[in-house]
Amino acid sequence: MNRKIILAGSFASLFLITNCGGSTDANSEIEKEKLKLKQAELELEKKKLEQKQENIDTKESEAAEVNTEENRRKEVAEKASKANRFEAYSDAVVAVKKTYFYSMPDEKTKKGSFLIENDRITVEKTQRNFVYVTFTNEYNGKTTAGWIKSDDLEPIYAD
Protein backbone atom coordinates (compact mmCIF):
# COMPACT_ATOMS: atom_id res chain seq x y z
CA MET A 1 0.00 0.00 0.00
CA ASN A 2 2.85 2.34 0.74
CA ARG A 3 4.03 1.74 -2.76
CA LYS A 4 0.63 2.67 -4.16
CA ILE A 5 0.60 5.92 -2.15
CA ILE A 6 4.15 6.73 -3.19
CA LEU A 7 3.29 5.90 -6.80
CA ALA A 8 0.11 7.95 -6.64
CA GLY A 9 2.07 10.80 -5.07
CA SER A 10 4.64 10.57 -7.83
CA PHE A 11 1.95 10.73 -10.48
CA ALA A 12 0.38 13.72 -8.75
CA SER A 13 3.76 15.48 -8.59
CA LEU A 14 4.41 14.69 -12.23
CA PHE A 15 0.96 16.03 -13.11
CA LEU A 16 1.61 19.27 -11.20
CA ILE A 17 5.07 19.70 -12.74
CA THR A 18 3.70 19.10 -16.23
CA ASN A 19 0.86 21.55 -15.72
CA CYS A 20 3.14 24.18 -14.22
CA GLY A 21 5.61 23.64 -17.03
CA GLY A 22 2.77 23.82 -19.49
CA SER A 23 1.58 26.99 -17.85
CA THR A 24 5.06 28.45 -18.12
CA ASP A 25 5.22 27.38 -21.75
CA ALA A 26 1.83 28.98 -22.36
CA ASN A 27 3.00 32.17 -20.67
CA SER A 28 6.19 32.21 -22.71
CA GLU A 29 4.18 31.65 -25.90
CA ILE A 30 1.97 34.59 -24.95
CA GLU A 31 5.06 36.67 -24.26
CA LYS A 32 6.51 35.65 -27.62
CA GLU A 33 3.29 36.68 -29.36
CA LYS A 34 3.32 40.00 -27.50
CA LEU A 35 6.94 40.55 -28.61
CA LYS A 36 6.01 39.70 -32.20
CA LEU A 37 3.14 42.20 -32.09
CA LYS A 38 5.42 44.87 -30.61
CA GLN A 39 8.03 44.14 -33.29
CA ALA A 40 5.35 44.41 -36.00
CA GLU A 41 4.24 47.75 -34.53
CA LEU A 42 7.83 49.00 -34.53
CA GLU A 43 8.33 47.86 -38.13
CA LEU A 44 5.16 49.69 -39.15
CA GLU A 45 6.33 52.82 -37.33
CA LYS A 46 9.72 52.52 -39.04
CA LYS A 47 8.06 52.25 -42.46
CA LYS A 48 5.96 55.33 -41.72
CA LEU A 49 9.08 57.29 -40.74
CA GLU A 50 10.93 56.12 -43.86
CA GLN A 51 7.97 57.16 -46.00
CA LYS A 52 7.90 60.59 -44.34
CA GLN A 53 11.64 60.96 -44.96
CA GLU A 54 11.16 59.95 -48.62
CA ASN A 55 8.46 62.61 -48.94
CA ILE A 56 10.74 65.20 -47.37
CA ASP A 57 13.62 64.15 -49.64
CA THR A 58 11.35 64.33 -52.69
CA LYS A 59 10.16 67.81 -51.75
CA GLU A 60 13.74 68.97 -51.12
CA SER A 61 14.82 67.47 -54.43
CA GLU A 62 11.97 69.20 -56.26
CA ALA A 63 12.83 72.49 -54.57
CA ALA A 64 16.49 72.04 -55.52
CA GLU A 65 15.47 71.34 -59.14
CA VAL A 66 13.36 74.51 -59.20
CA ASN A 67 16.23 76.46 -57.67
CA THR A 68 18.68 74.95 -60.17
CA GLU A 69 16.36 75.81 -63.04
CA GLU A 70 16.03 79.38 -61.77
CA ASN A 71 19.82 79.67 -61.46
CA ARG A 72 20.29 78.27 -64.96
CA ARG A 73 17.80 80.78 -66.37
CA LYS A 74 19.54 83.64 -64.56
CA GLU A 75 22.89 82.46 -65.87
CA VAL A 76 21.59 82.35 -69.45
CA ALA A 77 20.16 85.86 -69.12
CA GLU A 78 23.37 87.09 -67.51
CA LYS A 79 25.48 85.70 -70.35
CA ALA A 80 23.20 87.25 -72.93
CA SER A 81 23.38 90.65 -71.26
CA LYS A 82 27.15 90.27 -70.92
CA ALA A 83 27.42 89.80 -74.67
CA ASN A 84 25.30 92.92 -75.22
CA ARG A 85 27.64 95.13 -73.19
CA PHE A 86 29.91 95.49 -76.22
CA GLU A 87 29.00 98.06 -78.83
CA ALA A 88 30.20 97.83 -82.40
CA TYR A 89 33.77 99.07 -82.79
CA SER A 90 34.35 99.40 -79.07
CA ASP A 91 37.59 98.50 -77.33
CA ALA A 92 37.96 95.59 -74.92
CA VAL A 93 40.66 93.72 -73.05
CA VAL A 94 41.15 89.98 -72.52
CA ALA A 95 40.33 89.29 -68.86
CA VAL A 96 41.32 85.60 -68.69
CA LYS A 97 44.70 83.86 -68.95
CA LYS A 98 43.95 82.56 -72.46
CA THR A 99 41.00 82.79 -74.84
CA TYR A 100 40.73 81.05 -78.19
CA PHE A 101 39.47 82.28 -81.53
CA TYR A 102 36.53 80.53 -83.18
CA SER A 103 35.78 80.58 -86.90
CA MET A 104 32.06 80.99 -86.14
CA PRO A 105 30.13 81.91 -82.97
CA ASP A 106 29.97 78.25 -82.02
CA GLU A 107 32.00 76.22 -79.48
CA LYS A 108 32.59 73.51 -82.09
CA THR A 109 34.64 75.80 -84.34
CA LYS A 110 37.57 76.47 -82.01
CA LYS A 111 40.82 77.42 -83.76
CA GLY A 112 44.41 77.08 -82.61
CA SER A 113 45.05 80.83 -82.35
CA PHE A 114 44.41 82.58 -79.06
CA LEU A 115 44.83 85.79 -77.11
CA ILE A 116 46.25 86.18 -73.63
CA GLU A 117 45.36 88.27 -70.62
CA ASN A 118 45.64 92.06 -71.14
CA ASP A 119 45.59 91.85 -74.97
CA ARG A 120 43.54 94.78 -76.27
CA ILE A 121 41.10 94.16 -79.11
CA THR A 122 38.38 95.93 -81.07
CA VAL A 123 34.89 94.43 -80.94
CA GLU A 124 33.14 94.69 -84.31
CA LYS A 125 29.87 92.85 -83.63
CA THR A 126 28.19 90.47 -81.18
CA GLN A 127 26.24 87.28 -81.68
CA ARG A 128 24.92 85.04 -78.92
CA ASN A 129 27.73 84.80 -76.35
CA PHE A 130 30.49 85.60 -78.81
CA VAL A 131 31.98 88.81 -80.18
CA TYR A 132 33.75 89.24 -83.48
CA VAL A 133 37.07 90.97 -82.86
CA THR A 134 40.20 92.13 -84.59
CA PHE A 135 43.54 92.04 -82.87
CA THR A 136 46.73 93.62 -84.11
CA ASN A 137 49.95 92.32 -82.62
CA GLU A 138 52.07 95.30 -81.56
CA TYR A 139 55.34 93.45 -82.13
CA ASN A 140 54.91 92.05 -85.64
CA GLY A 141 51.97 94.13 -86.91
CA LYS A 142 49.99 90.97 -87.81
CA THR A 143 46.17 91.33 -87.54
CA THR A 144 43.98 88.40 -86.55
CA ALA A 145 40.17 88.43 -86.70
CA GLY A 146 37.63 85.95 -85.41
CA TRP A 147 35.07 85.14 -82.78
CA ILE A 148 35.93 85.18 -79.07
CA LYS A 149 33.72 84.24 -76.10
CA SER A 150 32.33 87.47 -74.69
CA ASP A 151 32.71 86.15 -71.12
CA ASP A 152 36.50 86.27 -71.59
CA LEU A 153 36.54 90.03 -72.28
CA GLU A 154 35.91 93.23 -70.40
CA PRO A 155 34.99 96.49 -72.14
CA ILE A 156 37.38 99.41 -71.99
CA TYR A 157 35.59 102.69 -71.42
CA ALA A 158 37.21 105.93 -72.59
CA ASP A 159 37.62 108.39 -69.73
Number of C-alpha atoms within 10 A of each C-alpha: 6 7 8 9 10 11 12 12 12 12 12 12 12 12 12 12 12 12 12 12 12 12 12 12 12 12 12 12 12 12 12 12 12 12 12 12 12 12 12 12 12 12 12 12 12 12 12 12 12 12 12 12 12 12 12 12 12 12 12 12 12 12 12 12 12 12 12 12 12 12 12 12 12 12 12 13 12 12 16 17 13 17 21 18 13 22 15 15 14 17 19 20 19 21 17 15 10 13 19 16 23 23 15 17 20 15 14 9 11 16 14 7 11 14 20 15 14 15 17 22 24 22 26 18 17 21 16 15 19 27 27 24 23 18 17 15 14 9 6 7 9 9 10 15 17 21 27 29 21 26 17 17 26 18 19 14 8 6 3
